[in-house]
């Protein structure tokens, strides 16, 4: 548990066509820049956000896609971000792919591919594609972005028309997670610094049913992964001339998500529920005994576009770190989140969002270093402002 805790646990933008609209090899370029501010009461959250708050909430990305032939497509996005002690503006290939589209019912992609987990994971880097600033943390944790956004491997996808019964959209993927050490939690001062970390495999899929009712969609998602890590146990180091002992751990994670969405006539209604089962195995039972944790989270969201420039929204979410413990036993095990957002579309390339959260419990709280807070106020507030420019 020393090693793996925390690590495993719209509107389309305009495109710049550099190849000409009649060219099969035309290049589309998109980009975005975001800056946010976070302020909390009682607890630090994602960064050092009590007292004066924090501007350590920035994102920038640029992506290029090109249609080389009628069926073959390439894409790449470079991305950098800063969120507390995470990211630190390290530029990386956020995703990239080769995509061959045989027909509507069958296509295949290879590369670093966004994982289709729930309604939002594969569009989590597109601020313009959603109303909230922060998606419900129990399903879409901001601090696990590098672990959950994309996998390196292959994906098979397709779209099947069912006539009067609507249509099915499917995606199935498999590969591994390539984790850059810079994206791991800071090891400074740790008595058990991580010496190696890897996710040798991840796989899963999502099936979406577009029902005959216009705007109504139902989805199911399932995925599994294995994470392995080793840590140097400095707290047990016998001293100079002797090698420090190590701890080796493995986590097998299984998750399922059920989703429903209605999006029509300027109204958006969504609800999702997830259950995750984590099985930890360690080679040192005295220090880190084997155990199984079942966590659950869910939310309901509503938004309505009042005008071209204004869209308010709200959601309530509930998450349990360990479903076998009740909130009454420990408020660090549960987090209630009541959020309200105002989204302002200033023009076709610029949005501003203002958001407030009332929190009860600290089950998902994070101090920006992926270290759970041990003592925190039971009730606390979170306020965010974010502006994004995109093209």
C-alpha positions as a Markdown table, in Angstrom:
| # | Residue | x | y | z |
|---|---|---|---|---|
| 1 | Unk | 0.0 | 0.0 | 0.0 |
| 2 | Unk | 3.0 | 2.3 | 0.5 |
| 3 | Unk | 3.7 | 2.2 | -3.2 |
| 4 | Unk | 0.4 | 2.1 | -5.1 |
| 5 | Unk | -2.0 | 4.1 | -3.1 |
| 6 | Unk | -3.1 | 7.2 | -5.1 |
| 7 | Unk | -1.5 | 5.9 | -8.3 |
| 8 | Unk | -4.2 | 3.4 | -9.2 |
| 9 | Unk | -6.8 | 4.6 | -7.1 |
| 10 | Unk | -19.8 | 20.5 | -26.6 |
| 11 | Unk | -18.8 | 22.5 | -28.5 |
| 12 | Unk | -16.4 | 21.7 | -31.3 |
| 13 | Unk | -13.4 | 24.0 | -31.8 |
| 14 | Unk | -12.8 | 25.6 | -35.1 |
| 15 | Unk | -10.1 | 24.0 | -37.3 |
| 16 | Unk | -7.3 | 25.5 | -39.3 |
| 17 | Unk | -7.0 | 23.6 | -42.6 |
| 18 | Unk | -3.4 | 23.8 | -43.9 |
| 19 | Unk | -4.0 | 21.5 | -46.8 |
| 20 | Unk | -7.0 | 22.9 | -48.5 |
| 21 | Unk | -10.6 | 21.7 | -48.3 |
| 22 | Unk | -10.3 | 19.6 | -51.5 |
| 23 | Unk | -7.0 | 17.9 | -50.5 |
| 24 | Unk | -7.3 | 14.4 | -49.1 |
| 25 | Unk | -4.1 | 15.1 | -47.1 |
| 26 | Unk | -5.4 | 18.3 | -45.5 |
| 27 | Unk | -4.2 | 19.0 | -42.0 |
| 28 | Unk | -6.5 | 20.2 | -39.2 |
| 29 | Unk | -4.9 | 22.0 | -36.3 |
| 30 | Unk | -6.6 | 22.7 | -33.0 |
| 31 | Unk | -5.3 | 24.2 | -29.8 |
| 32 | Unk | -6.3 | 25.5 | -26.4 |
| 33 | Unk | -4.9 | 27.4 | -23.4 |
| 34 | Unk | -6.6 | 27.4 | -19.9 |
| 35 | Unk | -5.9 | 29.2 | -16.7 |
| 36 | Unk | -7.8 | 28.6 | -13.5 |
| 37 | Unk | -7.9 | 29.7 | -9.9 |
| 38 | Unk | -8.9 | 27.4 | -6.9 |
| 39 | Unk | -9.8 | 28.6 | -3.4 |
| 40 | Unk | -11.0 | 26.3 | -0.6 |
| 41 | Unk | -12.1 | 26.6 | 3.0 |
| 42 | Unk | -10.7 | 24.3 | 5.7 |
| 43 | Unk | -8.7 | 22.0 | 3.4 |
| 44 | Unk | -6.1 | 22.1 | 0.7 |
| 45 | Unk | -7.5 | 20.5 | -2.5 |
| 46 | Unk | -5.4 | 19.7 | -5.6 |
| 47 | Unk | -2.9 | 22.4 | -4.7 |
| 48 | Unk | -2.2 | 24.7 | -1.8 |
| 49 | Unk | -5.7 | 26.3 | -1.9 |
| 50 | Unk | -6.5 | 27.5 | 1.6 |
| 51 | Unk | -5.7 | 31.1 | 2.6 |
| 52 | Unk | -5.0 | 33.0 | -0.7 |
| 53 | Unk | -5.9 | 30.1 | -3.0 |
| 54 | Unk | -3.8 | 28.9 | -5.9 |
| 55 | Unk | -3.3 | 29.7 | -9.6 |
| 56 | Unk | -1.5 | 26.3 | -10.1 |
| 57 | Unk | -4.3 | 25.2 | -12.4 |
| 58 | Unk | -3.1 | 25.6 | -16.0 |
| 59 | Unk | -3.4 | 23.6 | -19.2 |
| 60 | Unk | -2.2 | 24.1 | -22.8 |
| 61 | Unk | -2.4 | 21.8 | -25.8 |
| 62 | Unk | -2.1 | 21.6 | -29.5 |
| 63 | Unk | -3.3 | 18.8 | -31.8 |
| 64 | Unk | -2.9 | 17.9 | -35.4 |
| 65 | Unk | -4.9 | 15.5 | -37.4 |
| 66 | Unk | -4.7 | 14.6 | -41.1 |
| 67 | Unk | -6.8 | 12.4 | -43.4 |
| 68 | Unk | -4.1 | 10.7 | -45.6 |
| 69 | Unk | -6.6 | 8.6 | -47.6 |
| 70 | Unk | -10.4 | 8.1 | -47.5 |
| 71 | Unk | -9.9 | 5.5 | -44.8 |
| 72 | Unk | -6.6 | 6.2 | -43.1 |
| 73 | Unk | -6.1 | 9.0 | -40.6 |
| 74 | Unk | -3.3 | 10.2 | -38.2 |
| 75 | Unk | -3.4 | 12.4 | -35.1 |
| 76 | Unk | -1.2 | 13.8 | -32.4 |
| 77 | Unk | -1.7 | 16.1 | -29.4 |
| 78 | Unk | 1.1 | 17.7 | -27.3 |
| 79 | Unk | 0.0 | 18.8 | -23.8 |
| 80 | Unk | 1.4 | 20.5 | -20.7 |
| 81 | Unk | -0.3 | 21.3 | -17.4 |
| 82 | Unk | 0.2 | 22.4 | -13.9 |
| 83 | Unk | -2.0 | 21.2 | -11.0 |
| 84 | Unk | -0.4 | 21.8 | -7.6 |
| 85 | Unk | 2.7 | 19.6 | -7.7 |
| 86 | Unk | 1.6 | 17.6 | -10.7 |
| 87 | Unk | 2.5 | 18.3 | -14.3 |
| 88 | Unk | 4.9 | 21.2 | -13.8 |
| 89 | Unk | 4.4 | 22.2 | -17.4 |
| 90 | Unk | 6.2 | 19.0 | -18.6 |
| 91 | Unk | 5.3 | 18.7 | -22.4 |
| 92 | Unk | 4.3 | 15.2 | -23.5 |
| 93 | Unk | 2.5 | 13.4 | -26.3 |
| 94 | Unk | -0.9 | 13.3 | -24.7 |
| 95 | Unk | -2.3 | 11.0 | -27.4 |
| 96 | Unk | -1.4 | 9.9 | -30.9 |
| 97 | Unk | -2.9 | 7.4 | -33.2 |
| 98 | Unk | -3.1 | 5.7 | -36.6 |
| 99 | Unk | -6.7 | 5.0 | -37.6 |
| 100 | Unk | -7.9 | 2.8 | -40.4 |
| 101 | Unk | -11.7 | 2.9 | -41.0 |
| 102 | Unk | -12.8 | -0.2 | -42.9 |
| 103 | Unk | -16.5 | 0.7 | -42.7 |
| 104 | Unk | -19.0 | 2.2 | -40.3 |
| 105 | Unk | -19.2 | -1.1 | -38.4 |
| 106 | Unk | -15.4 | -1.7 | -38.1 |
| 107 | Unk | -12.3 | 0.4 | -37.6 |
| 108 | Unk | -9.0 | 0.0 | -35.8 |
| 109 | Unk | -6.6 | 2.4 | -34.1 |
| 110 | Unk | -3.1 | 2.0 | -32.7 |
| 111 | Unk | -1.0 | 4.3 | -30.7 |
| 112 | Unk | -1.5 | 6.2 | -27.4 |
| 113 | Unk | -5.3 | 6.2 | -27.3 |
| 114 | Unk | -7.8 | 7.8 | -25.0 |
| 115 | Unk | -9.6 | 5.2 | -22.9 |
| 116 | Unk | -13.4 | 5.3 | -23.3 |
| 117 | Unk | -14.3 | 5.1 | -19.6 |
| 118 | Unk | -17.8 | 6.5 | -18.9 |
| 119 | Unk | -19.2 | 9.6 | -20.6 |
| 120 | Unk | -16.3 | 11.9 | -20.1 |
| 121 | Unk | -12.9 | 10.2 | -19.9 |
| 122 | Unk | -12.1 | 10.4 | -23.6 |
| 123 | Unk | -13.0 | 14.1 | -23.7 |
| 124 | Unk | -11.6 | 15.1 | -20.3 |
| 125 | Unk | -8.9 | 17.3 | -21.9 |
| 126 | Unk | -11.5 | 19.3 | -23.8 |
| 127 | Unk | -12.8 | 22.0 | -21.4 |
| 128 | Unk | -15.3 | 23.3 | -24.1 |
| 129 | Unk | -17.0 | 19.9 | -24.3 |
| 130 | Unk | -18.5 | 20.1 | -20.8 |
| 131 | Unk | -20.2 | 22.5 | -18.4 |
| 132 | Unk | -18.4 | 21.8 | -15.1 |
| 133 | Unk | -14.8 | 22.9 | -14.4 |
| 134 | Unk | -14.2 | 19.8 | -12.2 |
| 135 | Unk | -15.9 | 16.6 | -13.3 |
| 136 | Unk | -17.3 | 14.4 | -10.4 |
| 137 | Unk | -14.1 | 13.3 | -8.7 |
| 138 | Unk | -15.3 | 9.8 | -7.8 |
| 139 | Unk | -15.4 | 8.9 | -11.5 |
| 140 | Unk | -12.9 | 11.4 | -13.1 |
| 141 | Unk | -10.2 | 12.2 | -10.6 |
| 142 | Unk | -8.0 | 15.1 | -11.7 |
| 143 | Unk | -5.0 | 13.9 | -9.9 |
| 144 | Unk | -5.1 | 10.5 | -11.8 |
| 145 | Unk | -5.1 | 12.1 | -15.3 |
| 146 | Unk | -1.8 | 10.6 | -16.4 |
| 147 | Unk | -3.0 | 7.1 | -15.3 |
| 148 | Unk | -6.5 | 7.1 | -16.6 |
| 149 | Unk | -6.6 | 9.3 | -19.8 |
| 150 | Unk | -4.9 | 7.1 | -22.3 |
| 151 | Unk | -3.3 | 3.7 | -22.9 |
| 152 | Unk | -0.7 | 2.6 | -25.4 |
| 153 | Unk | -2.0 | -0.2 | -27.5 |
| 154 | Unk | -4.8 | -0.9 | -29.9 |
| 155 | Unk | -8.6 | -0.3 | -30.2 |
| 156 | Unk | -11.3 | -1.7 | -32.3 |
| 157 | Unk | -14.4 | 0.4 | -32.8 |
| 158 | Unk | -17.6 | 0.5 | -34.8 |
| 159 | Unk | -21.1 | 2.0 | -35.3 |
| 160 | Unk | -24.0 | -0.4 | -35.9 |
| 161 | Unk | -27.4 | 0.9 | -37.1 |
| 162 | Unk | -30.3 | -1.0 | -35.6 |
| 163 | Unk | -33.2 | 0.5 | -37.6 |
| 164 | Unk | -36.1 | 1.4 | -35.4 |
| 165 | Unk | -34.2 | 0.3 | -32.3 |
| 166 | Unk | -31.6 | 3.0 | -32.7 |
| 167 | Unk | -27.9 | 2.3 | -33.0 |
| 168 | Unk | -24.9 | 0.8 | -31.1 |
| 169 | Unk | -21.5 | 2.4 | -30.8 |
| 170 | Unk | -18.8 | 0.1 | -29.5 |
| 171 | Unk | -15.1 | 0.4 | -28.5 |
| 172 | Unk | -12.8 | -2.3 | -27.2 |
| 173 | Unk | -9.2 | -1.6 | -26.2 |
| 174 | Unk | -6.1 | -3.3 | -24.9 |
| 175 | Unk | -2.5 | -2.3 | -24.1 |
| 176 | Unk | -0.4 | -0.9 | -21.3 |
| 177 | Unk | 0.1 | 2.4 | -19.5 |
| 178 | Unk | 3.4 | 4.3 | -20.1 |
| 179 | Unk | 4.0 | 6.3 | -16.9 |
| 180 | Unk | 6.6 | 9.1 | -17.0 |
| 181 | Unk | 8.4 | 9.3 | -13.7 |
| 182 | Unk | 7.8 | 13.1 | -13.7 |
| 183 | Unk | 4.1 | 12.4 | -13.4 |
| 184 | Unk | 4.4 | 10.3 | -10.2 |
| 185 | Unk | 3.8 | 11.9 | -6.9 |
| 186 | Unk | 6.8 | 13.8 | -5.5 |
| 187 | Unk | 9.2 | 11.4 | -3.6 |
| 188 | Unk | 11.0 | 14.2 | -1.7 |
| 189 | Unk | 11.4 | 13.3 | 1.9 |
| 190 | Unk | 9.6 | 9.9 | 1.5 |
| 191 | Unk | 10.7 | 7.0 | 3.7 |
| 192 | Unk | 9.6 | 4.6 | 1.0 |
| 193 | Unk | 10.5 | 6.3 | -2.4 |
| 194 | Unk | 9.3 | 4.5 | -5.5 |
| 195 | Unk | 12.1 | 2.9 | -7.4 |
| 196 | Unk | 10.1 | 1.4 | -10.3 |
| 197 | Unk | 6.5 | 1.6 | -11.4 |
| 198 | Unk | 4.6 | 0.1 | -14.3 |
| 199 | Unk | 1.2 | -1.0 | -15.7 |
| 200 | Unk | 2.0 | -4.0 | -17.9 |
| 201 | Unk | -1.6 | -4.3 | -19.1 |
| 202 | Unk | -4.9 | -2.6 | -19.3 |
| 203 | Unk | -8.0 | -3.6 | -21.3 |
| 204 | Unk | -11.7 | -3.0 | -21.5 |
| 205 | Unk | -14.5 | -1.6 | -23.6 |
| 206 | Unk | -17.6 | 0.6 | -23.8 |
| 207 | Unk | -20.9 | -0.2 | -25.4 |
| 208 | Unk | -23.3 | 2.7 | -26.1 |
| 209 | Unk | -26.9 | 2.3 | -27.2 |
| 210 | Unk | -28.4 | 5.3 | -28.9 |
| 211 | Unk | -32.1 | 4.7 | -28.2 |
| 212 | Unk | -34.9 | 5.6 | -30.6 |
| 213 | Unk | -35.7 | 8.6 | -28.3 |
| 214 | Unk | -33.8 | 11.5 | -29.7 |
| 215 | Unk | -31.0 | 12.5 | -27.4 |
| 216 | Unk | -31.2 | 9.5 | -25.0 |
| 217 | Unk | -28.1 | 7.3 | -24.7 |
| 218 | Unk | -27.3 | 4.4 | -22.4 |
| 219 | Unk | -23.7 | 3.1 | -21.9 |
| 220 | Unk | -21.9 | 0.4 | -20.0 |
| 221 | Unk | -18.1 | 0.3 | -19.5 |
| 222 | Unk | -15.8 | -2.3 | -18.1 |
| 223 | Unk | -12.0 | -2.3 | -17.7 |
| 224 | Unk | -9.2 | -4.0 | -15.8 |
| 225 | Unk | -5.5 | -3.2 | -15.2 |
| 226 | Unk | -2.5 | -4.4 | -13.3 |
| 227 | Unk | -0.1 | -2.0 | -11.6 |
| 228 | Unk | 3.3 | -3.1 | -10.2 |
| 229 | Unk | 5.7 | -1.1 | -8.1 |
| 230 | Unk | 8.8 | -1.3 | -5.9 |
| 231 | Unk | 9.8 | 1.0 | -3.2 |
| 232 | Unk | 13.1 | 1.5 | -1.3 |
| 233 | Unk | 12.3 | 1.2 | 2.5 |
| 234 | Unk | 14.6 | 3.9 | 3.9 |
| 235 | Unk | 12.7 | 3.6 | 7.2 |
| 236 | Unk | 14.2 | 0.1 | 7.6 |
| 237 | Unk | 17.6 | 0.8 | 6.1 |
| 238 | Unk | 20.3 | -0.7 | 8.3 |
| 239 | Unk | 22.9 | 1.9 | 7.4 |
| 240 | Unk | 25.9 | 2.6 | 5.3 |
| 241 | Unk | 27.4 | -0.5 | 3.6 |
| 242 | Unk | 24.1 | -2.4 | 3.6 |
| 243 | Unk | 21.6 | -2.3 | 0.8 |
| 244 | Unk | 18.2 | -0.8 | 1.7 |
| 245 | Unk | 15.4 | -3.4 | 1.7 |
| 246 | Unk | 12.6 | -3.1 | -0.9 |
| 247 | Unk | 8.9 | -3.6 | -0.9 |
| 248 | Unk | 7.2 | -5.0 | -4.0 |
| 249 | Unk | 3.5 | -4.6 | -4.6 |
| 250 | Unk | 0.9 | -5.4 | -7.2 |
| 251 | Unk | -2.6 | -4.1 | -7.6 |
| 252 | Unk | -5.2 | -5.7 | -9.8 |
| 253 | Unk | -8.0 | -3.1 | -10.5 |
| 254 | Unk | -11.4 | -4.0 | -12.0 |
| 255 | Unk | -14.0 | -1.3 | -12.7 |
| 256 | Unk | -17.5 | -1.0 | -14.2 |
| 257 | Unk | -19.5 | 2.1 | -15.1 |
| 258 | Unk | -23.1 | 2.5 | -16.0 |
| 259 | Unk | -24.1 | 5.7 | -17.7 |
| 260 | Unk | -27.3 | 7.4 | -19.0 |
| 261 | Unk | -27.6 | 10.7 | -20.8 |
| 262 | Unk | -30.3 | 12.8 | -22.3 |
| 263 | Unk | -29.1 | 15.7 | -24.5 |
| 264 | Unk | -31.7 | 17.5 | -26.6 |
| 265 | Unk | -33.4 | 20.8 | -26.9 |
| 266 | Unk | -30.8 | 22.7 | -24.9 |
| 267 | Unk | -31.3 | 20.4 | -21.9 |
| 268 | Unk | -28.6 | 18.0 | -20.6 |
| 269 | Unk | -29.3 | 15.3 | -18.0 |
| 270 | Unk | -26.7 | 12.7 | -17.0 |
| 271 | Unk | -26.2 | 10.1 | -14.3 |
| 272 | Unk | -23.4 | 7.6 | -13.8 |
| 273 | Unk | -22.4 | 5.0 | -11.3 |
| 274 | Unk | -19.1 | 3.1 | -10.9 |
| 275 | Unk | -17.8 | 0.3 | -8.8 |
| 276 | Unk | -14.1 | -0.4 | -8.5 |
| 277 | Unk | -12.4 | -3.4 | -7.0 |
| 278 | Unk | -8.7 | -3.2 | -6.0 |
| 279 | Unk | -6.8 | -6.3 | -5.0 |
| 280 | Unk | -3.4 | -5.6 | -3.5 |
| 281 | Unk | -0.7 | -8.2 | -3.2 |
| 282 | Unk | 2.6 | -7.5 | -1.3 |
| 283 | Unk | 5.8 | -9.5 | -0.7 |
| 284 | Unk | 5.9 | -8.1 | 2.9 |
| 285 | Unk | 2.8 | -9.1 | 4.8 |
| 286 | Unk | 4.0 | -7.5 | 8.0 |
| 287 | Unk | 4.4 | -4.1 | 6.4 |
| 288 | Unk | 1.8 | -4.2 | 3.7 |
| 289 | Unk | -0.7 | -7.0 | 4.1 |
| 290 | Unk | -2.8 | -8.2 | 1.2 |
| 291 | Unk | -6.3 | -6.7 | 1.1 |
| 292 | Unk | -9.3 | -6.0 | -1.1 |
| 293 | Unk | -11.0 | -2.6 | -1.4 |
| 294 | Unk | -14.4 | -2.0 | -3.1 |
| 295 | Unk | -15.0 | 1.7 | -3.9 |
| 296 | Unk | -18.2 | 3.2 | -5.3 |
| 297 | Unk | -19.2 | 6.5 | -6.7 |
| 298 | Unk | -22.1 | 8.1 | -8.6 |
| 299 | Unk | -23.6 | 11.4 | -9.6 |
| 300 | Unk | -26.5 | 13.1 | -11.3 |
| 301 | Unk | -26.0 | 16.2 | -13.4 |
| 302 | Unk | -28.3 | 18.8 | -15.1 |
| 303 | Unk | -27.5 | 21.7 | -17.4 |
| 304 | Unk | -29.6 | 24.0 | -19.6 |
| 305 | Unk | -28.4 | 26.4 | -22.3 |
| 306 | Unk | -30.4 | 29.6 | -21.6 |
| 307 | Unk | -28.8 | 31.5 | -24.5 |
| 308 | Unk | -25.9 | 31.4 | -26.8 |
| 309 | Unk | -23.6 | 32.8 | -24.1 |
| 310 | Unk | -25.0 | 31.4 | -20.9 |
| 311 | Unk | -25.3 | 27.7 | -19.7 |
| 312 | Unk | -25.8 | 27.0 | -16.0 |
| 313 | Unk | -25.4 | 23.5 | -14.6 |
| 314 | Unk | -25.3 | 21.6 | -11.3 |
| 315 | Unk | -24.5 | 18.1 | -10.0 |
| 316 | Unk | -24.5 | 16.1 | -6.9 |
| 317 | Unk | -22.0 | 13.3 | -6.4 |
| 318 | Unk | -21.3 | 10.7 | -3.7 |
| 319 | Unk | -18.2 | 8.6 | -3.4 |
| 320 | Unk | -16.9 | 6.0 | -1.0 |
| 321 | Unk | -13.3 | 4.9 | -0.8 |
| 322 | Unk | -14.3 | 1.6 | 0.8 |
| 323 | Unk | -18.0 | 0.7 | 0.5 |
| 324 | Unk | -17.7 | -1.7 | 3.5 |
| 325 | Unk | -17.3 | 1.3 | 5.8 |
| 326 | Unk | -20.1 | 3.6 | 6.6 |
| 327 | Unk | -19.8 | 7.4 | 6.6 |
| 328 | Unk | -20.7 | 7.4 | 10.3 |
| 329 | Unk | -17.6 | 5.4 | 11.0 |
| 330 | Unk | -15.2 | 7.7 | 9.3 |
| 331 | Unk | -15.9 | 10.9 | 7.3 |
| 332 | Unk | -12.5 | 10.4 | 5.6 |
| 333 | Unk | -14.1 | 7.4 | 3.8 |
| 334 | Unk | -16.9 | 9.4 | 2.1 |
| 335 | Unk | -17.3 | 12.6 | 0.1 |
| 336 | Unk | -20.5 | 14.3 | -0.8 |
| 337 | Unk | -20.1 | 17.1 | -3.4 |
| 338 | Unk | -22.9 | 19.5 | -4.4 |
| 339 | Unk | -21.6 | 21.7 | -7.3 |
| 340 | Unk | -23.0 | 24.6 | -9.3 |
| 341 | Unk | -21.5 | 26.1 | -12.5 |
| 342 | Unk | -22.1 | 29.1 | -14.7 |
| 343 | Unk | -20.6 | 28.7 | -18.2 |
| 344 | Unk | -20.2 | 31.9 | -20.2 |
| 345 | Unk | -19.4 | 31.5 | -24.0 |
| 346 | Unk | -17.9 | 34.9 | -24.7 |
| 347 | Unk | -17.5 | 34.1 | -28.4 |
| 348 | Unk | -16.7 | 31.0 | -30.5 |
| 349 | Unk | -13.2 | 30.8 | -29.2 |
| 350 | Unk | -13.3 | 31.9 | -25.5 |
| 351 | Unk | -15.2 | 30.6 | -22.5 |
| 352 | Unk | -15.3 | 31.5 | -18.8 |
| 353 | Unk | -16.6 | 29.3 | -16.0 |
| 354 | Unk | -17.4 | 30.1 | -12.4 |
| 355 | Unk | -18.1 | 27.2 | -10.0 |
| 356 | Unk | -18.8 | 26.5 | -6.4 |
| 357 | Unk | -18.8 | 23.3 | -4.4 |
| 358 | Unk | -20.2 | 22.4 | -0.9 |
| 359 | Unk | -18.4 | 19.3 | 0.4 |
| 360 | Unk | -19.2 | 17.0 | 3.2 |
| 361 | Unk | -16.5 | 14.5 | 4.1 |
| 362 | Unk | -12.9 | 14.2 | 2.9 |
| 363 | Unk | -12.8 | 10.8 | 1.2 |
| 364 | Unk | -11.4 | 12.1 | -2.1 |
| 365 | Unk | -9.4 | 15.1 | -0.7 |
| 366 | Unk | -5.9 | 15.6 | -1.9 |
| 367 | Unk | -3.3 | 18.1 | -0.9 |
| 368 | Unk | -1.7 | 18.3 | -4.3 |
| 369 | Unk | 0.9 | 15.6 | -3.5 |
| 370 | Unk | -1.6 | 12.7 | -3.8 |
| 371 | Unk | -1.3 | 12.2 | 0.0 |
| 372 | Unk | -4.7 | 11.8 | 1.8 |
| 373 | Unk | -5.3 | 14.3 | 4.6 |
| 374 | Unk | -5.5 | 12.7 | 8.0 |
| 375 | Unk | -7.4 | 15.5 | 9.8 |
| 376 | Unk | -9.8 | 17.8 | 8.0 |
| 377 | Unk | -13.0 | 19.7 | 8.7 |
| 378 | Unk | -16.1 | 17.7 | 7.9 |
| 379 | Unk | -17.8 | 20.4 | 5.9 |
| 380 | Unk | -15.9 | 22.7 | 3.6 |
| 381 | Unk | -16.2 | 24.7 | 0.4 |
| 382 | Unk | -14.4 | 24.9 | -2.9 |
| 383 | Unk | -14.5 | 27.8 | -5.4 |
| 384 | Unk | -13.1 | 27.8 | -8.9 |
| 385 | Unk | -12.8 | 30.2 | -11.9 |
| 386 | Unk | -11.4 | 29.1 | -15.2 |
| 387 | Unk | -11.0 | 30.7 | -18.6 |
| 388 | Unk | -10.2 | 28.8 | -21.8 |
| 389 | Unk | -9.3 | 30.0 | -25.3 |
| 390 | Unk | -9.4 | 27.5 | -28.1 |
| 391 | Unk | -9.4 | 27.2 | -31.9 |
